[in-house]
Amino acid sequence: MKKAVNKKSTPKSTHPVKEKHPEYMVHIADPKMLRKDLLESLREIIIFMQGYEKFRQIQEEKVAHFSSLKARSRDLNNLIDNKLKHYFPKGKAGPVKVKTEAPPVEEPELPVGREPMVAAGPRELPRRSDLDELESQLKDIESQLKRV
């Protein structure tokens, strides 16, 4: 059951409400031109704000792409570490370096009976692998045996 509530009526004021008028006045020479300038300024502000919104959207997409990339790389690292690691060989071998060898230079043929001239000083050649170095030593020994 609802109880009846006594409402007290408030007496309305008999004084009229006065509107405040500005205490100063400014004369505008050409109000249409001022209005046009304001509208053009507002238009430029709206264009700027639209550009800023596009910028924010691109930034958000960029952040989303980077977080997705980070999550994918984390998943790949976990996959490599957990599931594929037992397939890899054990050891502490470094990465394999592939050397590109220059094509062999053909030496001109010497007439029979002539020996090639050998420089008396030490030779400075680029550092070669151990196998190439052994082969060059073997050739030097063979050429010395032919001279004897």
C-alpha positions in Angstrom: 0.0 0.0 0.0 1.1 3.4 -0.9 0.9 6.1 1.6 -0.2 9.5 0.5 2.5 12.1 0.8 1.6 15.6 1.5 3.4 18.0 -0.8 4.0 21.4 0.3 3.7 23.9 -2.5 6.4 26.4 -2.7 5.4 30.0 -3.3 6.5 31.4 -6.6 8.4 34.5 -6.5 6.7 37.5 -7.8 9.9 39.2 -8.9 10.6 38.9 -12.6 14.1 37.4 -13.5 16.3 40.1 -15.1 18.5 39.1 -18.0 22.1 40.3 -17.7 23.1 42.5 -20.6 26.8 43.0 -21.3 28.2 46.1 -19.7 30.2 46.9 -22.8 29.7 46.8 -26.5 32.1 46.1 -29.4 31.4 47.4 -32.8 32.2 44.9 -35.6 32.7 46.6 -38.9 32.0 43.6 -41.2 30.2 40.8 -39.4 29.8 38.6 -42.5 33.6 38.6 -43.2 34.3 37.9 -39.5 31.8 35.0 -39.6 33.5 33.7 -42.8 37.0 33.9 -41.2 35.7 32.0 -38.1 34.2 29.3 -40.3 37.4 28.9 -42.3 39.4 28.7 -39.1 37.0 26.0 -37.8 37.3 24.2 -41.1 41.1 24.1 -40.8 40.9 22.9 -37.2 38.5 20.1 -38.3 40.9 19.1 -41.1 43.8 19.1 -38.6 41.8 16.9 -36.2 40.9 14.4 -39.0 44.6 14.1 -39.8 45.4 13.6 -36.2 42.8 10.8 -35.9 44.3 9.1 -39.0 47.7 9.4 -37.3 46.4 7.9 -34.1 44.7 5.0 -36.0 48.0 4.2 -37.8 49.9 4.3 -34.5 47.4 1.9 -33.0 47.7 -0.5 -36.0 51.5 -0.3 -35.7 51.4 -1.2 -32.0 49.0 -4.0 -32.8 51.3 -5.4 -35.5 54.4 -5.2 -33.3 52.6 -6.9 -30.4 51.4 -9.6 -32.8 55.0 -10.0 -34.2 56.4 -10.2 -30.7 53.8 -12.9 -29.8 54.6 -14.9 -32.9 58.4 -14.7 -32.4 57.9 -15.8 -28.8 55.8 -18.8 -30.0 58.5 -19.7 -32.5 61.2 -19.5 -29.9 59.1 -21.7 -27.6 58.6 -24.2 -30.4 62.3 -24.3 -31.2 63.3 -24.6 -27.5 60.7 -27.2 -26.4 59.8 -29.3 -29.4 62.6 -29.2 -31.9 65.7 -29.0 -29.7 66.0 -32.8 -29.2 66.3 -33.1 -33.0 69.3 -30.8 -33.1 72.8 -32.3 -32.7 74.5 -31.8 -29.4 77.7 -29.9 -29.2 79.1 -26.5 -29.2 79.9 -26.1 -32.9 79.9 -22.6 -34.3 78.1 -21.6 -37.5 79.5 -22.9 -40.7 81.3 -20.4 -42.8 81.1 -20.9 -46.5 84.1 -19.6 -48.4 83.8 -18.7 -52.0 87.0 -19.7 -53.8 88.3 -17.8 -56.8 88.6 -19.7 -60.0 92.1 -21.2 -60.4 94.5 -19.0 -62.4 96.1 -20.9 -65.2 99.9 -20.4 -65.4 101.4 -20.0 -68.8 103.3 -23.0 -70.1 107.0 -22.7 -70.0 109.2 -24.2 -72.8 110.7 -27.6 -71.9 113.9 -27.4 -69.9 113.2 -24.0 -68.4 112.5 -23.7 -64.7 110.1 -21.1 -63.3 111.8 -18.2 -61.5 111.3 -18.2 -57.8 111.6 -15.0 -55.7 114.2 -15.2 -53.0 112.2 -13.3 -50.4 109.3 -14.5 -48.3 106.0 -14.6 -50.0 103.0 -12.8 -48.6 99.8 -14.6 -49.6 96.4 -14.3 -48.1 95.7 -16.7 -45.3 94.4 -20.0 -46.7 92.9 -23.0 -45.0 95.1 -25.7 -43.7 94.4 -28.1 -46.6 95.4 -25.5 -49.2 98.5 -24.7 -47.2 99.5 -28.4 -47.1 98.9 -28.7 -50.8 101.2 -25.7 -51.5 103.9 -27.2 -49.3 103.6 -30.5 -51.2 104.0 -28.8 -54.5 107.0 -26.9 -53.3 108.6 -30.2 -52.2 107.8 -31.9 -55.5 109.3 -29.0 -57.5 112.5 -29.1 -55.3 112.7 -32.9 -55.9 112.5 -32.4 -59.7 115.4 -29.9 -59.6 117.7 -32.4 -57.8 
